[in-house]
């Protein structure tokens, strides 16, 4: 069982049928840590206002998190937009779990990262919540369809995990443009804080990358991609894909890079026309 210094998770969406609680439990059983950070959308109150799906595995996830806090792990919870009701309790500890609006974490190699969920940089979520709710419902529909496709793939002997929602994001240029804009907005807003980077969630798109000279880290999610960020004992951050399609997969990477190149070129041309 690997021991790591810190674990960063976001967008678990407990209370929904799409939550991959069983896979998350497998991940938690295999990783011990000194610090445990929950970076928003852990419990999906949005979805639970429509219908509640709370499985035994989801209940066990909560129990394991509480047990980690009782046994000495530092557990910090930064609420997101789907569990925004818990923002009313910022500064309070529940069962040794700290609730914070944001948190600055220093890694073992001395780098300082701001921990935020990230919804404050999503213009749709901030100013058009009803559109965000509709988008969330559409995304959950894709994930549920993907569950049926995964069952079919297993029964016809196709190896690996294929994500319908991820495929849609890679193919739709506006979705990819939204991801780029989100990354730049997050980095722009922390640039003057004297930090080395940011660790966030919200957009269900895991990444560790350099954006304008700072480190942008996104935890991904436990609805579709099943991803986490871990900090090793030397301070190195790693993106872990748990029983999913690795982002380093050459086919996925080639496809993603091709679409990204087109979007970035269009963005450069747009900026040049604007400056002219």
N, C-alpha and C positions, 0 to 999 in steps of 0.2 A: 504494500500500500504506500503510494508516494506521499511524503510529507512536503507541503508547500507552506510558504509564509503567509500568503493571503489568497482568498477566493473571492471573486467578484461575479455576482449573478444579477441579472435583471430580467424582467418580462417573463415571469413564470406563469402568470395568469391562473392562479389557483381559483377554483370555483367554476371553471369552464370545462367542457368536454374535450377541448383541443389541448389542454395542458398535458404535457408529457411527464407526468409525475413519476411513473415507473422508471424511466430513463434517468431522471434527476436523482432518484434514490440510489440507483446504481452508481452514478457519479459521486454522490456524497459518501457512499460506503468506501469508495476507492481513494478518497482525498481527505486527509487531515490537514488542518491549518491553524495558525495562531490568530489570524484575523479573518472575519467572515463578513462580507459587505453585500447587502441587498439593495440594489439600485433601482427601485421603482417597479410598479406594476406587478408586484408579488401576488396580491389578491385582486381579482378583477371585479370590482364593485359595479362597473358599467354593465358587464354581461350578467352579473347576478341580479341586477334590477329587472332583467327580462326573464331569466330562468337560471336555476342553480344546478350545477352538477358537481357534487363533492364526493369524490371516491375515497376508499380506504387508503389508497396510495397518497392522495393529497393530504389526508389527515396525518399520515406518517411523516410527510415532508415537514409539516408544522412541528410535530413532536421532535423530530431530529434537530431542527433549528433551535428550538428551546433547550434541548439537551446539550447542544454545543455551547450555548451561552452559560448554562449552569455549570458545565465542566471547565470553564475558564477561557473559552475562546472569546475574543472581543467581537461582538456582533453589532453592526451598525446598519440601520434601516433608513434609507432615503426614499420617501414615498414618491410615486409618479402620478400621472394623471388618472390612471384607472383605480388607484387607491388613494386619491387626493383627500378623501375624508380624514385620513390619518395625519395629514399635515396640520390639523388642529392640535396634535399632540407632540409637535416638535419640541425638543428639550426634555421630554419625559422618557423614562426607561420602563419598559414592560418586560418582566421576567428576565432582567439583565440585558435586554436588547435596547440600545440607544436609538431614539428616533431623531433624525436630523434633517433640516431642509437641504443642507449640502455638507460636505465633509472633505477636509484636505488630508490625504494619506501620503506619508513619506515612505518610500520603498527602502529596502536594505542598502541600496547604493546611493541614497541621499536625494533621489528625485521626488518632487512633490507634485501630486496629481489632485485636481478637483474632482470629487465624486458628485455627480448630479444625474437626475434621470434624463433630462434633455427636452421635455415637452415645452418648456418655456421658449425654446428656439424653433418651435414648429408653429408657423403662422395659422395653419388650419385649426390646430388644437386650441390655440389661444383665442382666436377671434371667430371661429365658425365651428363651434363644438358639435352642432348637429351634423355637419358634413363629416367630422371626424368619427362620430358614432356610426354613420352609414358606412364609412370606409372600413371601420372595425368589423362591422357585420359582414361586409363583403370578403374581407380577409379571412375571417373565421370560416366562411363558406368554402373558400379555396382550401383551407387547411383540412376541413372535414372531407372534402372530395379527395384530397391527397391521401387521407387515411384509407379510403376505399381502394385507391390506386396502389398503395403500398401493400395492402392485403393481396391484391391480384398479382403484383410482382413477386411476392414471396411464394405464392402458390404455383406460379409458372417457372420458378427457379431463377428469377433475375436477381443477381447480387446487388448489394449496396442500397443506399437510400436516395431517392429522387424527390426533390421538393418542387411541387407545382407552384407554390407561392414564390419561391426563389427564382424559378424559371421565368415567371411573369415579370418579376423585378428586373431580371437581366435583359429581357426582350423589349420591355417598354421603356423608351428613352426618357419619358417624363418622370418615371419612377426613379431611374438612375440619376437624373438631374436633381430630383428632390433630395436624394441621398448626398450628392456632392454639395448642394446648397446647405443642407443641415450640418454637414461636417465643417464647412467654412464658417457658418454662423456661430457654432459652438466655440471654435478656436478663436474667432474674432473677439468674442465676448470675454474670454479669459486672458487675452494677450497681456493686458495691463496689470495682471494680478501677481506677476513675478513667479509664475508656476511653470513647470516643465511640460504639463499636458493635462488632459482631461480623460476621465473614465465615465462613460455614460451608457444609456440604453435607448429605449423608446422606439427606434425605427426598425428593430428586428433585423439588423444587418451587421453581423460581427466583423470587427476589423481591428488591426493594430497598424497604424501608418503615420507617416510624417505629413502634416498639413501646415504649410507656411512656417516651417521651422519648429513647430511644437508637435508633441505626440498626441494623436487622437486614438482613443481606444473605445470600442463599443462592445458590450458584452453579448450582443445578439439576443437570443430568446430560448425558452423551453416550451414553445408551441410548435415550431416548425423545424428550426435548425439544430436545437439542442447544443448550445455553445456556452462556454464560460471562459473567463479570464483568470489565470492563476499567476501569482507572483512567486518565483522561486526564491530560495534562501539567499541568493546573491543579488536579488532585486530585479532580475530579468522577468519581463512579462511574456506570457505565452497564451495564445488563443487555442483552447481545447474544443474540438468538435467531438461530441460524445455520441457515437453510434449514428453519425449522420454523414452527409457527403462532405469530405474535407474541402475547405476552400482552396487548398493547394493542389487539388486534383487537376491535372494538366488540361483536360477537356473543358472543365468549368472555368479555369483561369484564362485559357485562350479565348473562350467565348466572351467572358466578362471584359477582358482587356480590349477586345475588338469594339464592343459597344461603348466602353468608356472612352476610347480614343475618338470615336465619332462625336460623342457628346461634348468632350472637352474642346475639340476643334471648333465645333459650332459655337461654344461659349466664347472662345478666343476671338472668333470672327465677329460675334455680336459686340464684344467689348471694343474691338478696333473700330467698328462702324460708329459706336457711340462716342468714341474719343475723337473721331475725325471731324 
